[in-house]
Amino acid sequence: MAEPVRARRLTDDEGRRLQQIVRRGTGSPIRWRRAMVIMASASGNTVPAIARLVQGDEDAVRDVIHRFNEMGLACLDPQWAGGRPRRISEDDEAFIVATAKTRPAALGQPFTRWSLRKLADYLAHNPGPRRVAVGRERLREILHKHDVTFQRTKTWKETNDPNAEAKLARIEEVTAAFADRVFAFDEFGPLTIRPQPGASWAPAGHPDRLPANYHKLHGVRQFHACYSIGTDTLWGVVHRRKSAANTLAALRSIRRARPDGAPVYVILDNLSAHKGKAIRAWATRNRVELCFTPTYSSWANPIEAHFGPLRMFVVAGSNHPNHAVATKALHAYLRWRNANARHPDVLAAQRRERARIRSERQRRWGQPATRAA
């Protein structure tokens, strides 16, 4: 029997980048869908469950996973192109990338950062032995190919958990061997009462408008979410805040999902509200193994990939008057999601959507749209 297709273990940087793409839900929808496929696979979701999650074909999901295992996050932006022979050699590309990554002041230029115009001008007229004539759009494509992007300085965190490898190995082991008894838990939030930007069908030139909101008097809420890997089911409860009591209530609902008394495994992060003495004691008594993700590596939790659609289809574009209405809408979506995962009409709609994406502007599914410089 062939081994199931599964993404390799993510590095800390890959996990953070994928989690950022999935949670923001902005930019290219193809990039967002592929990021969700990789994160879901790496955290233990099966190919059929991922196909239902992204409303795609199982073979396409397997292809994305294989591409990620071969080339890493470069698979998020596949390139299919022909055209005339290259005029810029690999050595020229290496020179372009090295110049872009060098501070202009170190090369005698009177500014602190490159623009595409300044960089192209320097490459064509620099005093060195190598000069490269390149247009701004082609320059942008070369930099993008080598993962050199224009970005602000940021802080970053790398896991300092001494047991990171052991924790990731345990998560992979239980999701592979006991998928029908593996659950995931995490909080989704904060949920606020304010007009949320989104997208919808509207007459051309007359998009929906967001009303002004100067008085935010409703506070925030947290959706305590539980996900069953074996049944591909998502459920949860909205609470005012994160707490050990709310975590314990969620774990009890997970335990009730398997009333046969068989051991269950719950994947969750290292929030202090998840690992108190009372929770650990209850878990021991009720044959519940808590599989914690490594520090700063919540991307290893299988439930993370399912928060992307939740944010896109429930939060985005909403304008609820209060938390009671927002919670009712959230639970209505969860009921629909769990009941219609394999409905024939849903599958037909998925096929139509894939056909539309493939034919739109003569681009194949997965090919990113061309962006202006």
VOGU-3710 file (C-alpha; in Angstrom, 3 decimals, decimal comma):
1> maepvrarrl> 0,000/0,000/0,000  1,445/3,391/-1,005  2,334/5,919/1,677  -0,158/8,815/1,936  1,011/12,058/0,356  2,084/14,539/3,001  4,141/17,727/3,080  7,507/17,505/4,749  8,074/19,094/8,151  8,001/22,896/7,981
11> tddegrrlqq> 10,839/25,063/9,204  10,063/27,894/11,628  10,364/30,494/8,857  8,153/28,497/6,473  5,530/27,975/9,158  5,399/31,685/10,000  5,173/32,742/6,359  2,407/30,251/5,577  0,463/31,206/8,693  0,734/34,887/7,730
21> ivrrgtgspi> -0,583/34,217/4,209  -3,469/32,030/5,424  -4,582/34,294/8,260  -4,423/37,546/6,281  -6,280/36,111/3,282  -5,044/38,989/1,085  -3,131/39,042/-2,176  -3,335/36,339/-4,819  -6,149/33,831/-4,120  -4,048/31,109/-5,772
31> rwrramvima> -1,135/31,842/-3,423  -3,539/31,795/-0,444  -5,065/28,464/-1,553  -1,674/26,812/-2,068  -0,405/28,083/1,292  -3,471/26,596/2,962  -2,852/23,244/1,225  0,754/23,092/2,437  -0,040/24,151/6,013  -2,948/21,728/6,266
41> sasgntvpai> -0,864/18,829/4,918  2,142/19,560/7,123  -0,078/19,641/10,200  -1,645/16,239/9,539  -4,771/16,844/7,438  -5,484/14,193/4,805  -5,606/14,933/1,078  -9,437/14,461/0,833  -9,963/16,809/3,786  -7,648/19,405/2,238
51> arlvqgdeda> -9,450/19,119/-1,106  -12,744/19,873/0,644  -11,126/22,724/2,560  -9,853/24,532/-0,543  -12,693/23,316/-2,800  -10,176/21,760/-5,164  -9,294/18,493/-6,824  -7,410/15,847/-4,845  -4,873/15,350/-7,652  -4,194/19,089/-7,711
61> vrdvihrfne> -3,658/19,023/-3,938  -1,186/16,164/-4,277  0,647/18,050/-7,015  1,041/21,130/-4,792  2,354/18,980/-1,925  4,877/17,241/-4,201  6,033/20,588/-5,573  6,509/21,946/-2,056  8,567/18,906/-1,042  10,768/19,479/-4,104
71> mglacldpqw> 11,222/23,253/-4,155  9,879/24,716/-0,899  7,776/27,891/-0,777  8,706/28,722/-4,378  5,799/26,432/-5,304  3,399/29,171/-4,144  4,208/31,109/-7,320  4,575/28,588/-10,179  5,971/29,881/-13,438  4,900/28,559/-16,834
81> aggrprrise> 6,394/30,603/-19,631  8,054/30,358/-23,024  9,382/33,142/-25,221  12,598/34,199/-26,871  16,073/33,099/-25,674  17,451/34,729/-22,564  19,448/37,924/-22,907  20,466/38,043/-19,246  22,753/35,240/-18,102  22,798/33,550/-14,717
91> ddeafivata> 25,942/35,510/-13,833  24,100/38,725/-14,669  21,215/37,637/-12,440  23,622/36,906/-9,588  25,149/40,388/-10,034  21,691/41,999/-10,038  20,637/40,202/-6,859  23,924/40,973/-5,088  23,640/44,660/-6,012  20,012/44,869/-4,838
101> ktrpaalgqp> 20,958/43,346/-1,486  23,832/45,823/-1,020  23,236/49,188/0,641  23,480/51,983/-1,967  25,823/53,959/0,292  28,327/51,075/0,176  28,458/51,515/-3,616  28,967/55,259/-3,464  25,351/56,228/-4,120  23,817/59,182/-2,201
111> ftrwslrkla> 20,674/57,447/-0,905  19,729/54,833/1,666  17,641/52,425/-0,424  17,138/51,356/-4,026  14,068/52,013/-6,097  13,608/49,936/-9,265  14,464/52,965/-11,381  17,627/53,812/-9,407  18,747/50,182/-9,346  18,227/49,714/-13,112
121> dylahnpgpr> 20,131/52,933/-13,784  23,047/51,862/-11,580  23,226/48,399/-13,179  23,448/49,948/-16,661  25,992/52,683/-15,830  28,021/51,479/-12,837  31,796/52,044/-12,908  32,588/48,336/-12,518  33,483/45,790/-15,214  29,967/44,299/-15,432
131> rvavgrerlr> 27,048/46,324/-16,724  23,550/44,957/-17,249  20,839/46,719/-19,254  17,511/45,589/-17,825  14,016/47,073/-17,766  12,226/47,760/-14,509  9,581/45,064/-14,995  12,163/42,425/-15,847  14,255/43,606/-12,889  11,286/43,164/-10,600
141> eilhkhdvtf> 10,705/39,632/-11,933  14,362/38,662/-11,384  14,304/39,927/-7,791  11,024/38,130/-7,140  12,471/34,911/-8,556  15,311/35,093/-6,024  13,002/35,975/-3,098  14,274/39,547/-2,876  11,324/41,800/-2,097  10,835/45,387/-0,934
151> qrtktwketn> 9,865/45,149/2,721  10,063/46,947/6,014  12,384/45,949/8,819  10,615/43,565/11,183  11,243/41,647/14,340  11,041/37,868/14,211  11,000/34,889/16,528  12,503/31,455/16,150  11,447/28,583/18,358  13,666/28,221/21,404
161> dpnaeaklar> 11,907/25,076/22,555  14,543/22,410/23,362  11,928/19,714/22,691  10,765/21,134/19,351  11,838/18,114/17,292  10,231/15,652/19,707  6,945/17,610/19,776  6,755/17,860/15,989  7,591/14,169/15,653  4,817/13,253/18,108
171> ieevtaafad> 2,258/15,373/16,218  3,250/13,696/12,954  3,058/10,262/14,587  -0,442/10,601/16,049  -1,923/12,272/12,955  -0,538/9,477/10,772  -1,403/6,513/13,022  -4,581/7,616/14,881  -6,278/10,153/12,564  -9,758/9,149/13,744
181> rvfafdefgp> -8,811/9,980/17,334  -6,841/13,195/16,762  -8,384/16,584/17,498  -7,024/20,113/17,347  -7,907/23,080/19,550  -7,136/26,787/19,364  -8,723/30,200/19,870  -9,727/32,333/16,887  -9,873/36,042/17,508  -10,159/38,657/18,717
191> ltirpqpgas> -13,647/39,035/17,228  -14,698/42,692/17,219  -17,955/44,457/16,394  -17,075/46,803/13,541  -17,603/46,947/9,775  -15,198/44,467/8,206  -13,734/44,983/4,711  -14,444/42,176/2,281  -15,552/41,354/-1,256  -18,959/40,706/-2,795
201> wapaghpdrl> -20,890/40,877/-6,062  -22,164/44,396/-6,785  -23,058/46,578/-9,777  -20,003/47,785/-11,680  -18,641/50,977/-10,170  -20,894/50,746/-7,103  -19,225/48,528/-4,493  -20,680/48,060/-1,047  -19,689/50,848/1,324  -18,492/50,477/4,901
211> panyhklhgv> -20,262/52,807/7,344  -18,200/54,873/9,746  -17,775/53,385/13,208  -16,499/55,731/15,895  -17,953/54,016/18,975  -16,624/50,554/19,797  -18,491/49,642/22,970  -18,936/45,878/22,572  -15,475/44,625/23,575  -13,933/41,560/21,955
221> rqfhacysig> -14,664/37,841/21,977  -12,654/34,658/21,362  -13,912/31,682/19,365  -12,712/28,499/21,096  -12,514/26,117/18,137  -12,215/22,316/18,041  -11,441/20,319/14,904  -11,681/16,572/14,341  -9,145/15,347/11,802  -10,873/11,994/11,382
231> tdtlwgvvhr> -14,338/13,376/10,570  -13,259/16,763/9,122  -15,637/18,539/11,505  -15,194/22,011/13,027  -17,133/23,288/16,047  -16,671/25,603/19,005  -18,043/28,217/21,408  -17,553/32,002/21,624  -16,354/33,301/25,017  -15,424/36,699/26,381
241> rksaantlaa> -11,784/35,771/26,959  -9,260/32,978/26,968  -9,104/31,087/30,252  -8,268/27,693/31,699  -11,948/27,077/32,453  -12,937/27,695/28,834  -10,098/25,482/27,615  -11,214/22,674/29,921  -14,795/22,994/28,647  -13,531/22,642/25,068
251> lrsirrarpd> -11,459/19,587/25,970  -14,513/17,993/27,582  -16,491/18,519/24,381  -13,682/16,779/22,494  -13,746/13,894/24,931  -17,514/13,580/24,455  -16,946/13,283/20,702  -15,399/9,858/21,407  -17,701/8,334/24,063  -16,161/4,872/23,597
261> gapvyvildn> -13,422/5,779/26,072  -10,579/5,181/23,587  -7,517/7,414/24,009  -7,714/10,709/22,129  -4,967/13,128/21,162  -5,431/16,897/21,218  -2,992/19,212/19,434  -2,811/22,718/20,914  -0,327/25,528/21,447  1,574/26,594/24,567
271> lsahkgkair> -0,776/29,284/25,885  -0,709/29,233/29,680  -4,494/28,736/29,730  -3,948/25,406/27,932  -1,548/23,740/30,330  -2,582/24,340/33,936  -2,430/21,636/36,606  -6,195/21,111/36,598  -6,215/20,598/32,819  -3,294/18,154/32,915
281> awatrnrvel> -4,869/16,190/35,766  -8,205/15,983/33,952  -6,463/14,864/30,758  -4,650/12,080/32,611  -7,862/10,806/34,209  -9,786/10,844/30,920  -7,153/9,286/28,623  -6,546/12,529/26,716  -2,984/13,156/25,540  -2,129/16,852/25,096
291> cftptysswa> 0,264/17,233/22,148  1,704/20,743/22,450  3,214/22,490/19,449  6,735/23,908/19,911  7,069/27,467/21,185  6,333/30,084/18,475  5,265/27,275/16,116  1,483/27,348/16,260  1,517/26,714/12,492  2,013/23,022/13,362
301> npieahfgpl> -1,568/22,877/14,658  -3,911/21,322/12,018  -6,700/23,746/12,916  -4,739/26,801/11,743  -5,422/26,077/8,069  -9,195/26,123/8,759  -9,130/29,639/10,224  -8,420/31,112/6,781  -11,860/30,251/5,311  -13,472/31,267/8,613
311> rmfvvagsnh> -11,973/34,726/8,339  -12,731/35,034/4,617  -16,327/33,720/4,560  -17,604/34,793/8,000  -15,635/37,822/9,221  -14,750/39,589/5,959  -17,560/41,760/4,629  -19,628/41,520/7,811  -21,238/44,352/9,769  -22,995/42,853/12,780
321> pnhavatkal> -24,769/45,057/15,335  -23,572/43,035/18,348  -21,757/39,877/19,408  -24,954/37,828/19,696  -25,703/38,300/15,999  -22,063/37,707/15,056  -21,999/34,461/17,041  -25,236/33,287/15,428  -23,752/33,894/11,957  -20,570/32,052/12,921
331> haylrwrnan> -22,447/28,960/14,080  -24,692/29,045/11,004  -21,583/28,881/8,827  -20,147/26,014/10,878  -23,375/24,021/10,448  -23,300/24,620/6,714  -19,614/23,772/6,473  -19,946/20,478/8,343  -23,122/19,405/6,531  -22,126/20,266/2,962
341> arhpdvlaaq> -18,537/19,096/2,678  -19,436/16,430/0,081  -22,821/17,613/-1,192  -23,226/16,970/-4,975  -24,190/20,584/-5,633  -21,114/21,764/-3,765  -18,882/19,446/-5,778  -20,435/20,700/-9,023  -19,846/24,296/-7,951  -16,245/23,416/-7,197
351> rrerarirse> -15,777/22,009/-10,701  -17,269/25,147/-12,263  -15,033/27,371/-10,162  -11,912/25,437/-11,152  -12,905/25,696/-14,844  -13,445/29,448/-14,496  -10,087/29,945/-12,827  -8,298/27,961/-15,528  -9,922/29,930/-18,368  -9,735/33,408/-16,855
361> rqrrwgqpat> -7,386/35,488/-18,997  -5,887/32,313/-20,449  -4,183/31,466/-17,162  -3,990/27,966/-15,779  -5,099/27,211/-12,236  -2,236/28,117/-9,923  -0,606/30,676/-12,232  -0,332/34,105/-10,550  -1,629/37,236/-12,225  0,964/39,650/-13,630
371> raa> 1,493/42,618/-11,344  2,628/46,074/-12,315  6,069/47,222/-11,210
//
